[in-house]
């Protein structure tokens, strides 16, 4: 197996893992961090431009301990972290997807 093929497989696996989300009923108030990340609590942010302030607001609302913005072509770790919020954005930093992992 070539290095390029291995890298492609690793990247595809990472992208699939980043897509996992906990789609619970959206809470009326910010989620409890001890309960883990709840991406459905911030789905309403799709279509907005990701800024550092919005990222922090989303992290708090989702009950996540950490948050990150994933741009097209971002290299991500393979580990799953149920306490991490991911904001996937397009080239203009418009949020296209939210997930935990």
Secondary structure in CASP SS format (residue, H / E / C, confidence):
PFRMAT SS
TARGET T0000
AUTHOR 0000-0000-0000
METHOD secondary structure of the structure
MODEL  1
X C 1.00
X C 1.00
X H 1.00
X H 1.00
X H 1.00
X H 1.00
X H 1.00
X H 1.00
X H 1.00
X H 1.00
X H 1.00
X H 1.00
X H 1.00
X H 1.00
X H 1.00
X H 1.00
X H 1.00
X H 1.00
X C 1.00
X C 1.00
X C 1.00
X C 1.00
X C 1.00
X C 1.00
X C 1.00
X C 1.00
X C 1.00
X C 1.00
X C 1.00
X C 1.00
X C 1.00
X C 1.00
X H 1.00
X H 1.00
X H 1.00
X C 1.00
X C 1.00
X C 1.00
X H 1.00
X H 1.00
X H 1.00
X H 1.00
X H 1.00
X H 1.00
X H 1.00
X C 1.00
X C 1.00
X C 1.00
X E 1.00
X C 1.00
X C 1.00
X H 1.00
X H 1.00
X H 1.00
X H 1.00
X H 1.00
X H 1.00
X H 1.00
X H 1.00
X H 1.00
X H 1.00
X H 1.00
X C 1.00
X C 1.00
X C 1.00
X E 1.00
X E 1.00
X E 1.00
X E 1.00
X E 1.00
X C 1.00
X C 1.00
X C 1.00
X C 1.00
X C 1.00
X C 1.00
X C 1.00
X C 1.00
X C 1.00
X C 1.00
X C 1.00
X C 1.00
X C 1.00
X E 1.00
X E 1.00
X E 1.00
X E 1.00
X E 1.00
X E 1.00
X C 1.00
X C 1.00
X C 1.00
X C 1.00
X E 1.00
X E 1.00
X E 1.00
X E 1.00
X E 1.00
X E 1.00
X E 1.00
X C 1.00
END
